[in-house]
Amino acid sequence: MTTLTYVYADSTAVLGPLARQSSPHSYDLCENHAMRLTVPRGWEIIRLEVPSERPSPADELVALADAVRPVPAPASVEPGPAPQQRAHLRVLPDPTDR
């Protein structure tokens, strides 16, 4: 398994070892799809060295769990006041009632 990460600012696709963190610009690929990957014209593919030995199923499971686990909010951030909701529509006084 490899992780494909798109770096849109550099028009680059990076293929590397299976990532342990999820990212909105990353996708996990099997070996067959990683080998057949093509990118748009003008883009570059960087293929990082992937260990030749297959990771243990436990390592792959840990990587999968880390990718889908929600990230907890930092403990130092104090919750602020709840945002005030404003009504979408308001009743305005009739200007002829004066």
Secondary structure, 3 states (H helix, E strand, C coil): CEEEEEEHHHCEEEEEECCCCCCCCEEEECHHHHHCCCCCCCCEEEECCCCCCCCCHHHHHHHHHHHHCCCCCCCCCCCCCCCCCCCCCCCCCCHHHC
